[in-house]
Amino acid sequence: MELGLITFADMQPATGLQSGINAQQRIKDLMEELQLADQLGLDVFGVGEHHRPDYAVSSPALILAAAASVTKNIKLTSAVTVLSSDDPVRVFQDFATVDLLSGGRAEIMAGRGSFIESFPLFGYDLEDYDALFSEKLELLLKVNQSEKISWTGKHRPSFENLGVYPRPHQPSIPIWLAAGGTPASAVRAATLGLPLMLAIIGGRPEQFVPFMNLYRETSKKAGRDTTQWQLGVNNHMYVGEDSQKAADEFYPYYASVMTRIGRERGWAPLTREQYDYMRSPKGALMVGSVQEVIDKILYEHELFGNTRFLAQASIGPVPHAKTMKSIELFGARVAPVVRRAIDNSQNKQ
C-alpha cells in the first residue's frame, strides 16, 4: 500500500498592504514539508486547490512544479484539481509540464471541490455543477490518451483535430477521481475505470464500506480488470509521541478550522466531546500516538483493502515545527510498521 500526505496549505489570512506575507511563508513551509516527505521515503504528496483567504494554494500545478525541482522520488499530485471550473486542456498541459520536470512523477486527482468560490470567480453557474464535471472529465481523459483530438461540448469551445502539447514523460498521466462518499462518484469512477480516492473526515470509517463495495461491484459489471483497481483513503492526521499530549495540542487548531467551515454550512461548533469521539479507535480522526495511528490505518485497510492511504497532515494554523514533527513521526515510525504489517498479511494469503 502506498502511503503519503496531502495538504490544503492552511494559513491565517493577512490583510491590507501585506496580504501576501502569510501566503509567502506558508508556501515556503510547504516546500519544506514536501522535501521532508520525499526524504522519509513516502510515496505520494498531494496539494489542494482553493480560492479563499485561509488557504495559500490556488494552483496546485505551480506548487508541484516547484516541488519537482527539490524532490527526487515522491509522486506529486493535486488533491484536488477542481475540474468543473477549470479548462481540461490547460490542466493537462500544466500537469504534463510537472511530469516532465519531475521525470514522470505527476498525477491528477480530479474532483468537484468542497467549496464553491471558483464557480463565480471563473464565470460558471452552480446549476451546472455536475454537468460541468462530467463533460470536463470526459475531455481530460480524452486529451490524456491521444495527442490529437476533436472535441464538441456544451461548456467548453469545440475544436477539430488539434494537438495538445507538451506530452508527459509517462505514456499518460495517472488520473484519480476524488469523492466524499456520494454513491454517484463511486459509480462514475468504476464505470470509467478510474482509481478512486475517498475522503473520510468525520463519522466512522465502517459506514463507508457500502460505498467501497459499490465501486467494486460496478467495476465488475463494467468488465473492468478488478486485479488492477486502485482505491485510496484520506483522513485527517496529527501524530505525537504521547497520545493525550497530541490530542490536547491539536484540538484548538482543529476545532477552529472545523468550526469556521461549519459556520458557513450551518453546522454547530465542534466540541471536545465530538473531537474525542472521532479520535476513538473506530473513529475517523487519526490523532494520537504513533501506535494509535498505525492501528487506525491498518483498521481501515482491513475494512476497505485500499491500495493507498493519504494523511492530511497540516490542518488549520498548526505551527510549522509541529507539523514537521508529525510528518517525521508518520514517515519514520508509522509508515514502516504499516508497510511490514500489510506485506506480512499479504504473504500469508
Secondary structure, 3 states (H helix, E strand, C coil): CEEEEEECCECCCCCHHHCCHHHHHHHHHHHHHHHHHHHCCCCEEEECCCCCCCECCCCHHHHHHHHHCCCCCCEEEECCEEHHHCCHHHHHHHHHHHHHHHCCCEEEEEECCCCCCHHHHCCCCHHHHHHHHHHHHHHHHHHHHCCEEEECCCCCCCEEEEECCCCCCCCCCCEEEEECCCHHHHHHHHHHCCCEEEEECCCCHHHHHHHHHHHHHHHHHCCCCHHHCCEEEEEEEEEECCHHHHHHHHHHHHHHHHHHHHHHCCCCCCCHHHHHHHHCCCCCCEEEEHHHHHHHHHHHHHHHCCCEEEEECCCCCCCHHHHHHHHHHHHHHHHHHHHHHHHHHHHHC
